[in-house]
Amino acid sequence: MTPLVAAAVLLAAVTHASWNAIAHQITDKVVGFTLISGGGLLIGLALAPFAGFPAAAAWPYLIVSGLIHVAYYLLLMRSFKLGDFGQAYPIARGTAPLVVTALAAAFAHEVPDGWAAAGIALSCAGLTGVAMWGMRGARPNWAAIGAALATGVTIAAYTVVDGLGVRASGTALGYIAWLMALEGLVIPVYAYLRWRGEILTVLRPHAGLGLLGAALSVLAYGLVLWAQTRADLAPVSALRESSIIVGAAIGAIFFKERFGAPRIAAAVLLVAGIGLMLRAG
């Protein structure tokens, strides 16, 4: 992984944590995710004419990824409804890198070397530390934890599917444009059927915030897809999940959730892991 790729993924981590915080901030999760996914649909359709058309080999990946992303949105909504942001977000994101490492080895034949494996392990240790700190001193909410873990599995699944798909597409920009268009349709259609003539009235109070979340979401994942064409899937996934540290900081600043020394220690482990992954690159 080159420094340029690492910088792109770290920027993606910041933007990803930001749009998730926006989604959490909007109390009605259907409203929030309708605006975010619907905004992504509009951005994807706007980008598509200016991007290359994905190669035929990429379309099975696009369709499967679109379905997985819908499941991801539904599970993420459930996680945010049941649990605190500081708990649900770290568990969901922290689950993914190790699963991605296993899936990438099985389906992409990408087995990390010693430095990369050590970096992934250190990063995952840091991410787990943040997740566990989010659960401290409280009786476990097993429904919330289960939803967050299931969300993490979908993250790992679409990460590998999209990593393979974007490489087959010949155009990272075209792939993200059509992916946003495909995945962004289902929740807005559900919202329309639910609210019908009242949909604009329901969405309008949160439109600005939700559409900002949509733009951040597209930027975050677009950067990750570009990175996946230039580096192995597992290190990109582990580095992307540094968004957990950003999310913890957002939780502390905006949601009055405690950051604490354990999260600082977890951040140090994460930074050490990033250093090892860069050395491997």
PEGI-V375324 format. One record per residue. RES is the residue in one letter. PHI is phi in radians with two decimals (NA if undefined). Layout:
BEGIN
res,phi
RES,PHI
RES,PHI
END
This chain:
BEGIN
res,phi
M,NA
T,-1.41
P,-0.99
L,-1.12
V,-1.12
A,-1.07
A,-1.11
A,-1.10
V,-1.22
L,-1.14
L,-1.08
A,-1.06
A,-1.10
V,-1.13
T,-1.18
H,-1.17
A,-1.06
S,-1.16
W,-1.26
N,-1.16
A,-1.12
I,-1.09
A,-1.08
H,-1.23
Q,-1.17
I,-1.35
T,-1.05
D,-1.41
K,-1.17
V,-1.15
V,-1.07
G,-1.05
F,-1.37
T,-1.13
L,-1.19
I,-1.22
S,-1.26
G,-1.14
G,-1.11
G,-1.08
L,-1.03
L,-1.13
I,-1.14
G,-1.07
L,-1.15
A,-1.22
L,-1.35
A,-0.92
P,-1.13
F,-1.76
A,-1.94
G,-1.15
F,-1.41
P,-1.01
A,-1.10
A,-1.00
A,-1.14
A,-1.47
W,-1.18
P,-1.02
Y,-1.13
L,-1.05
I,-1.15
V,-1.10
S,-1.10
G,-1.02
L,-1.15
I,-1.12
H,-1.12
V,-1.10
A,-1.06
Y,-1.07
Y,-1.06
L,-1.13
L,-1.22
L,-1.15
M,-1.01
R,-1.11
S,-1.08
F,-1.21
K,-1.29
L,-1.56
G,-2.20
D,-1.23
F,-1.02
G,-1.15
Q,-1.76
A,-1.14
Y,-1.12
P,-1.09
I,-1.14
A,-1.07
R,-1.34
G,-1.26
T,-1.24
A,-1.20
P,-1.03
L,-1.15
V,-1.15
V,-1.08
T,-1.01
A,-1.19
L,-1.17
A,-1.14
A,-1.15
A,-1.34
F,-1.87
A,-1.93
H,0.97
E,-1.91
V,-1.83
P,-1.10
D,-1.34
G,-1.03
W,-1.14
A,-1.12
A,-1.10
A,-1.13
G,-1.11
I,-1.10
A,-1.11
L,-1.11
S,-1.09
C,-1.12
A,-1.09
G,-1.11
L,-1.12
T,-1.12
G,-1.05
V,-1.12
A,-1.09
M,-1.16
W,-1.12
G,-1.16
M,-1.76
R,-1.07
G,1.09
A,-2.20
R,-1.17
P,-0.99
N,-1.67
W,-1.16
A,-1.14
A,-1.16
I,-1.12
G,-1.08
A,-1.13
A,-1.17
L,-1.12
A,-1.11
T,-1.06
G,-1.07
V,-1.13
T,-1.15
I,-1.05
A,-1.08
A,-1.11
Y,-1.26
T,-1.06
V,-1.25
V,-1.03
D,-1.26
G,-1.07
L,-1.26
G,-1.17
V,-1.18
R,-1.21
A,-1.42
S,-1.37
G,1.42
T,-2.70
A,-1.12
L,-1.15
G,-1.11
Y,-1.13
I,-1.15
A,-1.08
W,-1.29
L,-1.12
M,-1.07
A,-1.14
L,-1.25
E,-1.34
G,-1.47
L,-1.54
V,-1.16
I,-1.15
P,-1.04
V,-1.11
Y,-1.06
A,-1.09
Y,-1.11
L,-1.14
R,-1.33
W,-1.87
R,0.81
G,-1.14
E,-1.67
I,-1.06
L,-1.16
T,-1.10
V,-1.23
L,-1.44
R,-0.96
P,-1.06
H,-1.99
A,-1.06
G,-1.07
L,-1.16
G,-1.15
L,-1.25
L,-1.09
G,-1.04
A,-1.10
A,-1.09
L,-1.14
S,-1.11
V,-1.12
L,-1.08
A,-1.05
Y,-1.37
G,-1.06
L,-1.12
V,-1.14
L,-1.09
W,-1.06
A,-1.10
Q,-1.22
T,-1.46
R,-2.20
A,-2.67
D,-1.14
L,-1.19
A,-1.13
P,-1.09
V,-1.08
S,-1.10
A,-1.11
L,-1.23
R,-1.06
E,-1.32
S,-1.08
S,-1.00
I,-1.09
I,-1.12
V,-1.07
G,-1.09
A,-1.11
A,-1.13
I,-1.08
G,-1.04
A,-1.22
I,-1.37
F,-1.76
F,-1.90
K,1.04
E,-1.66
R,-1.20
F,-1.51
G,1.43
A,-1.04
P,-1.04
R,-1.24
I,-1.13
A,-1.07
A,-1.10
A,-1.12
V,-1.09
L,-1.05
L,-1.10
V,-1.10
A,-1.08
G,-1.10
I,-1.08
G,-1.04
L,-1.16
M,-1.16
L,-1.16
R,-1.10
A,-1.11
G,-1.30
END
